Amino acid sequence: MKNGIWSAMMMMMMMISVLGSGCGERNTAPVSAEKTSDIHDAADHSGWWCNEHGVPEEVCGLCDSKLAAEFQKKGDWCKTHDRPESQCFVCHPEHEARFAAQYEAKFGTKPSKPQS
């Protein structure tokens, strides 16, 4: 009987571990203004550039729920990818190039590819 309970407990712990493993990849799923919250607080946002999303921190609509709400209010929102349309690199790859040019002008090197 003990082995059955032990096996069930181990199985549950493995499932929890697998389901919870996405914490470091917080933007693999779309994030709306309502959902953008404390999950981004753990990342370091003290610099000028958001490495995670490939835009300057001050305009990152995925890290800042207030900015996300402003983008939505202005109608600048990609409903398909749940991010500002002006920052949706899936629909508009040219936007990624525009932000990368800002980074390159400031630092003299190309930025790393956004994580999401």
C-alpha positions as CSV (number, residue, x, y, z in Angstrom):
1,M,0.0,0.0,0.0
2,K,2.8,2.4,0.8
3,N,4.4,1.9,-2.6
4,G,1.1,2.8,-4.3
5,I,0.7,6.1,-2.3
6,W,4.4,6.9,-2.8
7,S,4.1,6.3,-6.6
8,A,1.0,8.5,-6.8
9,M,2.7,11.3,-4.8
10,M,5.8,11.1,-7.1
11,M,3.6,11.3,-10.2
12,M,1.7,14.3,-8.8
13,M,5.0,16.1,-8.0
14,M,6.4,15.4,-11.5
15,M,3.2,16.8,-13.1
16,I,3.4,19.9,-10.9
17,S,7.0,20.3,-11.9
18,V,6.3,20.0,-15.6
19,L,3.3,22.3,-15.4
20,G,5.2,24.9,-13.4
21,S,8.4,24.8,-15.5
22,G,7.3,27.7,-17.8
23,C,7.9,30.4,-15.2
24,G,11.1,31.5,-16.8
25,E,9.4,31.7,-20.2
26,R,6.6,33.9,-19.1
27,N,5.8,35.4,-22.5
28,T,5.3,32.2,-24.6
29,A,1.6,32.8,-24.2
30,P,-0.1,36.1,-25.1
31,V,-0.4,38.6,-22.2
32,S,-3.2,41.2,-22.2
33,A,-3.2,44.4,-20.1
34,E,-5.3,42.7,-17.5
35,K,-2.9,39.7,-17.3
36,T,0.4,41.8,-17.4
37,S,1.2,42.0,-13.7
38,D,3.5,40.8,-11.1
39,I,4.9,38.1,-13.4
40,H,7.1,40.7,-15.0
41,D,8.2,42.2,-11.7
42,A,10.8,39.5,-11.2
43,A,12.8,40.5,-14.3
44,D,15.3,43.3,-14.2
45,H,13.8,46.4,-15.9
46,S,16.4,48.9,-14.7
47,G,18.1,49.2,-18.1
48,W,17.2,51.1,-21.2
49,W,16.4,48.0,-23.3
50,C,13.9,45.2,-22.7
51,N,15.9,42.1,-23.8
52,E,12.8,40.0,-23.4
53,H,10.7,41.9,-25.9
54,G,13.2,43.8,-28.1
55,V,12.0,47.4,-27.4
56,P,13.1,50.2,-25.0
57,E,11.8,49.6,-21.5
58,E,9.9,52.9,-21.4
59,V,7.6,51.7,-24.2
60,C,7.4,48.0,-23.5
61,G,3.7,47.2,-23.6
62,L,4.3,43.6,-22.4
63,C,6.2,44.5,-19.3
64,D,4.0,47.4,-18.1
65,S,0.3,46.8,-17.7
66,K,-0.4,50.6,-17.6
67,L,1.4,51.0,-21.0
68,A,-0.6,48.0,-22.3
69,A,-3.8,49.7,-21.3
70,E,-2.7,52.9,-23.0
71,F,-1.9,51.0,-26.2
72,Q,-5.2,49.3,-26.1
73,K,-7.1,52.5,-25.5
74,K,-5.4,54.1,-28.6
75,G,-6.4,51.1,-30.7
76,D,-2.7,50.0,-31.0
77,W,-3.3,46.4,-30.1
78,C,-2.8,43.1,-31.9
79,K,-5.6,40.9,-30.7
80,T,-4.1,37.8,-32.4
81,H,-0.8,38.1,-30.5
82,D,-2.0,40.1,-27.5
83,R,0.6,42.8,-27.6
84,P,0.8,46.4,-29.0
85,E,0.4,46.3,-32.8
86,S,3.4,48.6,-33.1
87,Q,5.4,46.0,-31.2
88,C,4.0,42.9,-32.9
89,F,7.0,41.5,-34.7
90,V,5.0,38.5,-35.9
91,C,2.6,40.6,-37.9
92,H,5.1,43.4,-38.6
93,P,8.8,42.2,-38.8
94,E,9.7,45.7,-39.9
95,H,8.8,47.0,-36.4
96,E,11.5,44.7,-35.0
97,A,14.0,46.2,-37.4
98,R,13.0,49.7,-36.4
99,F,13.5,49.0,-32.7
100,A,16.8,47.2,-33.4
101,A,18.0,50.3,-35.3
102,Q,17.3,52.4,-32.2
103,Y,19.4,49.9,-30.1
104,E,22.2,49.9,-32.6
105,A,22.3,53.7,-32.8
106,K,22.6,53.9,-29.0
107,F,25.1,51.0,-28.3
108,G,26.8,50.5,-31.7
109,T,25.9,46.8,-31.8
110,K,22.8,44.8,-32.8
111,P,20.6,43.7,-30.0
112,S,20.0,40.0,-29.3
113,K,16.9,38.5,-30.7
114,P,13.8,39.1,-28.4
115,Q,12.9,36.1,-26.3
116,S,9.3,36.4,-27.2
